[in-house]
Amino acid sequence: MDSVLVLIAAPGSSAINSSVIETLRSFGGAPYWLSIGDAAEVKPFEGMQGFLEFLKAQPIDANLVPLANRRKKFLIADMDSTMIHQECIDELGVMAGAGDHIKEITARAMRGELNFESALKERVGLLKGLNETVIAQLIRERITFMEGGKTLLATMKANGAYAALVSGGFTAFTSHVAIALGFDENHANTLLFHDGKLTGEVAMPILGKEAKVESLKRICSERGISQDYVVAVGDGANDIPMLLKAGMGVALHAKLKVQEAAKFSINHGDLTALLYLQGYMKSEFVFG
């Protein structure tokens, strides 16, 4: 057995119910529970393709996961719409009175329709003159963490893993998120200020998709970790190279282009799904 089929539903939903299990058994599969009702793994079985067709109508993620190097030693994660619910530049745009325009550009960039660096410069330019204090206000009032993130970090770190937050967003936000969730390091773009106001520019060079890959490779080299032992997670087109470079690249509630490129996709579960993919049982979770 070189792989297992991992079934994951939204935590607490019990979507992997008796009807699903009965159907699984009818196709020849036998589940091993990781969390009753929410996550299970199944050895490959003869009727697996038929069962996967059945699952398309169910709120359950299914991923075929290799058993080799399954538990990872390094987590590298995107921030916006991955570790937090928001796109920080969109939130800044709302405060600057350019919210709808900036959101449209962000959506197109994340779908891979625009050059990331050009799109970032354009959006930051629309923030010119915004008061620096707005960032602390957004962190306090608007930024919320994606479900399961603290548990993902706490569990992997308790098992000796390293964690890096690498974002095409801004250090003003990643520094807060990294500390709150327990990342070992964080990297992002730097907004420029003058007299307490945004200049409408970002420090160069811009951290984009290639910089994320370089961070992955650098940290692996520094810490002596094979890329096979990396789990990466993101949702946007600028995350694709990073997801492809990692041993386990996970598209989390991602744009269609990202899901098509990534080897693993999670559309129903939260960030604890990354633990189930690695074979952790819920009883092994460390709740942060």
LINVENSUL-V257791 format. One line per field, one symbol per residue. phi: phi as a letter, one per 40 degrees, with the letter a starting at -180 (. if undefined). burial: b if it has 9 or more other C-alpha atoms within 8 Angstrom, else e. Layout:
# LINVENSUL-V257791
phi->???
burial->???
This chain:
# LINVENSUL-V257791
phi->.cabcbbbbcdgcfcccccccccdccchcbcbccadgbaabbcdbdcccccccccdcbcbcbbcbcccfcccbabbbcbcgbcbccbdccccccccgbdccccccdcccccgcbccccccdcccdccdgccdccccccccbbcbccdgcccdccccccbgcbbbbbbccbcdbccccccccgccaaaacbcbbafgbccgbbcbcccbcccccccccccdccbgbcccbbbbaabbdccddcccccdbbbcbfccddccccccbbbbbcbccdcccdcgccdcccbcc
burial->eebbbbbbbbeeebbbeeeebebbbebbbebebbbbbbbbbbbbeebbeebbeebeeebbbbbebbeeebebbbbbbbbbbbbbbbebbbbbbbbbebbeebbebbebbbbbebebeebebebbbbbbebebebbebbbeeebeebebbbbbbbbbbeeebbbbbbbbbbbbbbbeebeebbbeebbbbbbbbeeebbbbbbbeebbbbbebbebbbebbeeeebebbbbbbbbbbbbbbbbbbbbbbbbbbbbbebbbeebbbbbebbbbbbbbbbbbbbeeebbee
